[in-house]
Structures are given as structure tokens and as C-alpha cells.
Amino acid sequence: MKLKKSTFILLLLCLCFNGIAQKPAATGIVYVIRPMNYTGSIIAYNIYADDQLVCKLKNQRYSVHTLPVGNHTFSIKNTGLGNHSMSKPIPITVKADQAVYLDVVDEGQLNLKELTAPSGIESLKSVAEMKNCLPKQKTK
């Protein structure tokens, strides 16, 4: 009888740990919004998440990035004429099933600023989504 109880408990524990191990990681969404701007309007800006290039964002567009929950940094870089230095990274906290809205600001120096949810949702209405915003890799 003890063997049956032990086997049942062991089987139950295995099922519990298997369910925990297969639980998907929590994620949130980050919107990077580039409103209409005449300065640099024909060039794309490089958007970086945690120092990795995630998008070449065009004028009047926004990009969507799904990231794991936690702390991240975003920065932006001009790819046209003039200063090509990376902006100061903006720290953000991604929360499960929530959105973070970042706005591209060009006030003499290119930067990103975090918007409140209502402001971010309103800003999305004036721009179009840019899908596949990274160029395809060239094959040799």
C-alpha cells in the first residue's frame, strides 16, 4: 500500500513541476512612436532595445516590440547627416500584459521619452505601424 501512495505522490509531483516548467514567460509590449517631423523626414532612425538594433523606424510610423517582463533600456540613433551618436538610454519597466509608449523627440538632439498610456494611444492614431522594420539579412 505504501508503494502505491509513494508512486501516486511522485507522479503528482512530476505533473506539477512539468506544468510549472512549461509556463510561458510573461511579456509586455513597447510601442516606439515617430510622429511627423520635417527634420530628417526621409531617413530612418535606428531604435535599440538593450543595446540591440530592433528597428529602423521611418517618419510617421510606429513599431511594436514584445519584451520579457523586467527592466530594459531603449535608445535611438540618427542614421543621416550630422551627429550619429546614440541617445542617452531611457530606462523602462515592462510589466506583464501592459504597454509602454515611447515617443521620438527631436529638439535639437534626438531622444526618446515615455508617454502616459492615454497620450501614447492618442499618438498612435496619427501614425502607421511599420512591420518588418529591420532589413533582411543578405545571404552570401
Residue, then its C-alpha position, 0 to 999 in steps of 0.5 A: m500500500k505504501l508503494k502505491k501512495s509513494t508512486f501516486i505522490l511522485l507522479l503528482l509531483c512530476l505533473c506539477f513541476n512539468g506544468i510549472a516548467q512549461k509556463p510561458a514567460a510573461t511579456g509586455i509590449v513597447y510601442v516606439i512612436r515617430p510622429m511627423n517631423y520635417t527634420g530628417s523626414i526621409i531617413a530612418y532612425n535606428i531604435y535599440a532595445d538593450d543595446q540591440l538594433v530592433c528597428k529602423l523606424k521611418n517618419q510617421r510610423y510606429s513599431v511594436h516590440t514584445l519584451p520579457v517582463g523586467n527592466h530594459t533600456f531603449s535608445i535611438k540613433n540618427t542614421g543621416l547627416g550630422n551627429h550619429s551618436m546614440s541617445k542617452p538610454i531611457p530606462i523602462t519597466v515592462k510589466a506583464d500584459q501592459a504597454v509602454y509608449l515611447d515617443v521620438v523627440d527631436e529638439g535639437q538632439l534626438n531622444l526618446k521619452e515615455l508617454t502616459a498610456p492615454s497620450g501614447i494611444e492618442s499618438l498612435k492614431s496619427v501614425a502607421e505601424m511599420k512591420n518588418c522594420l529591420p532589413k533582411q539579412k543578405t545571404k552570401 
